[in-house]
Amino acid sequence: MFEVYKENAMKDYALAKKKVLVDLDILKELDKFNKLTDYYTTSSCSGRILLLRVNEKGEKMPEAFYYKTHDKTTTKEILKLVDNYDEKYDLWFKVEPFILHIGCRDIEGARTLLQFCKDLGIKRAGINAFSKRIIVEVIGTQYLDTPIVKAGEKLVSDDYISILVKTANVKLAKNKGILHDFFRKSKALNR
């Protein structure tokens, strides 16, 4: 069954690449990883910086992404967006880490992958699905999550936004370094 699941996942992956829904900064690495004998990705994100629209309960709104980048950003760009934000929804500044969902041939492959993550210092990895398919979820730990606009009012100073952007860029770079290290060393996962 593993081969069938991997084949279907690779068809979905090919379609996602065609539609440019795959993060370009890890595309080549995903291609190599998906050639491993005992593993394949079902979904991925390389990490991102966001301005996110949320309601008063903190829930994402439809079309929640006011701004999204998988690369570093600038204070100038974020300030321009925040200063021009005139919606009723709250606006949060966020850094989200990488996330990978990886199909494994068997439980031994999942154990090997989990140990591999642990050895790389990746603290958030675990089996997410365990029935017909074994899916391991691997998540980075570089987060940042704070409101910056509430009910149309800017909550923070420009200087504070500058600090947020610098911090976000550092966290994103660290996140990507760990993710690229994961992919670079993943050939060791072949049995």
N, C-alpha and C positions, 0 to 999 in steps of 0.2 A: 504493500500500500504506500510506503514511503515514496517510491518512484512516481506514483500517480499524483500524490499531493505536491511533490516537488515540480513535476511537469506542469501542473495547473498553476502553481505559484509563479513559475517562470513565464508562463503565458501572460499572466496578470502583470508581471514585472515588465515584460516587453511592451505591453500596451501603455503602462505608466511612463516608461521611457519615451515612447512615441509622443505621448501627450505632454511631455516635459513636467511630469508630476513627481519625478525623483530628484532629490537634492543633487545638483550638478557637482558640488564639491566632493561627493563621495561616490559618484557614478562608477568610475573605473574600479574603485575598491569593492563596491557591491558586485560588479561583474566578476571580479576574481573570486570573491567570497562564495558566490553562488555556483562556482565550478567545483567547490569542495565536494567530496564524495558523500559525506554524511550530514550535510547542513544546507539550508537555503533560507533566505529572508522572505518573510511574508509582508513586512512593512518596516519602514525606517524613517527617521528624521535625524539630521546631523546636528540639531540644536539651532536655536533661533532667538532673536530679540524681537519683542512685540510691543505694540500699543494695542491694548485689548479693551473693547467696549463691554461693560458689564452692567447689569441692573442693580438696584439697591440691595438685593440679596446676594450680590457677588456672582450671579450666574451669567455665563456668556450669552450675548445677544445674537440674534440672526445677523449674519455678516459681521461677526465679532471682531475680525482683524481690521483695525484702523491702519495699522502699519505692521509689516512683517519683513524681516531679512534674515538670511542664514549667514550673513557676513557682518563684520563690524559696522557700526554706525557712527554718526557724528553728533555732537551737541547741537550744532547749527540745524541739522535736519530734524532732530527731535523737538527742539524749541519751536521751529517753524510749524510743525504739525500740532503741537500742544497749544501754541498761541492762536492757531486758526481753528481749533476744535470748538464747535458751537452746538454740540448735540446734547440731548438731555441725559444720556447714559454716562455713568462714571467711566473714567479712563484709567487703566492700570498699565504700568511699565513692567515688563516681564523679561526674564531670561529663562528659557526652557532648555534643558539638557538634551543630549542625543537620546534616542530610543530605538532599539532594534527588537523585532520579533523574529525569532529564528526557529525554523522547523528542524528537528533532530531525527535521525534515523531510528534511534532507540534510546532507552533510558540510560544506557552506558554512555552514549554520545552526549546526552544532556548533562550527565555528571561530569564528563570531560570538559564540556563547555563552561559549566559553572566553576570548576576548579581553575580553568584558564582565566576566567574573569577575576576570580579571587586573587590569582597570582599577579594580575595586572593592576590590582588595587581598585577594581570596580566593585563597589560595595552593594549595588542594587541589581541583583540578577537572581531570577528564580523561575521555576516552572510555572507557566501561566495557564497551560492547557495540557491535560493528561487524559486522553481517551483514545480515540483512533489516531490522533496526531499528538506529538509531543512538541510543545512550543515553549521556548525559553525567552523571557523578556529581560532585556539588558538596558539599564537606564543610568545615565550619568547623574552626578550629584550637584552640578553647578546651576543653582537656581537663584533667581531674584524676582521678587513679586511685591509690588507696592502701588497703592493708589496715588495718582498725581492730579486728577481732576475729579471733583465730587459735586454733583448737581450743577454743573456748568462753571464751577469756581476752581481755579488753579490752586492746588494745596501747597505747592512747594516753590521755592525760588529758582531762578535760572541757575544759580550756583549749585544748588542741590541737584538739579537735572544734569548738570555737567558732571557731578560726582557719580550719579547713577550711570551715565553713559560710559564713563571711564571704567567703572566697576563691571558693567555689563560686557564691555569689550574684553576685559581681562578674563572674566568667567567663560565667555564664549571661546576664546583662544585656548584656555585650559581644557575645556570640554572637547574641542576638536582635536587637541593634541592626544588626549586619552583615546578618542575614537580612532584616530589614524594609527595609533600604536596598536589598538585592538586588531585592526585590519592588517597591518604590516606583519604582525606575528601570527595571524590566524592560520597560515599554512601549516603550522604545527598541529592543527586540529585533525589533519588527515591521519587516519589510522593505517 
